[in-house]
Amino acid sequence: MQPAIPTVAPAPVFSWTGFYIGGNAGYGWGSGQDALGVAGIDPKGWLGGGQAGYNYQFANNIVAGIEADIQGGDVSA
């Protein structure tokens, strides 16, 4: 009879625990009319912002975190 081979749980391949930071940017445009049917409304402009936060992944794979962000835009007709 051979001795039992001990089993070891593998280390997690990925964890959500840690800090993160990111940014975003975009451009918006359109055309149309206002509520009174007046044509010639052509909004356009830039959008942008950033975010940062921290996540913690518990042993049971539940993830909790906190995040802050700031966004802004300059879209006008």
C-alpha positions in Angstrom: 0.0 0.0 0.0 1.4 3.4 -1.0 1.3 6.4 1.4 -1.3 9.0 0.8 -0.1 12.0 -1.3 -0.8 15.2 0.6 -2.9 17.7 -1.3 -2.2 21.5 -1.3 -4.7 24.1 -2.4 -3.3 26.1 -5.3 -2.5 29.7 -4.7 -5.1 32.1 -6.2 -4.2 33.1 -9.8 -5.8 36.5 -9.5 -6.9 38.7 -6.6 -9.0 41.9 -6.7 -7.2 43.3 -3.7 -5.3 46.5 -4.3 -5.4 50.1 -5.3 -6.3 51.3 -8.7 -6.5 54.6 -10.7 -7.9 55.4 -14.1 -9.1 58.1 -16.4 -11.6 58.6 -19.2 -12.1 61.0 -22.0 -14.6 61.4 -24.8 -16.3 63.7 -27.2 -20.0 64.2 -27.7 -22.0 65.7 -30.5 -25.5 65.7 -31.9 -28.1 67.7 -33.9 -31.8 68.3 -33.5 -34.4 70.7 -32.3 -35.6 72.0 -29.0 -39.0 71.3 -27.4 -40.6 74.1 -29.4 -39.5 72.6 -32.7 -36.7 75.2 -33.3 -34.0 73.5 -35.4 -30.3 74.2 -35.4 -29.3 72.8 -32.0 -25.9 71.2 -32.6 -24.3 70.4 -29.2 -20.7 69.3 -29.2 -17.8 69.2 -26.7 -15.4 67.2 -24.6 -16.0 65.0 -21.6 -13.5 63.7 -19.1 -12.7 62.5 -15.6 -10.8 60.2 -13.4 -11.3 57.6 -10.7 -9.3 56.0 -7.9 -10.1 53.3 -5.3 -9.2 50.3 -3.3 -10.7 46.8 -3.3 -10.3 43.9 -0.8 -11.1 40.3 -1.8 -12.0 38.1 1.2 -11.2 34.4 1.4 -14.8 33.5 0.3 -14.3 35.6 -2.9 -16.5 38.5 -1.8 -15.0 41.8 -2.9 -15.6 45.1 -1.0 -14.2 48.4 -2.1 -14.3 52.2 -2.0 -14.0 54.5 -5.0 -13.9 58.3 -5.6 -14.3 59.9 -9.0 -14.6 63.3 -10.6 -16.2 63.9 -14.0 -16.7 67.0 -16.1 -17.8 68.1 -19.5 -18.0 71.1 -21.8 -20.8 70.2 -24.2 -22.8 73.1 -25.5 -24.8 74.0 -28.6 
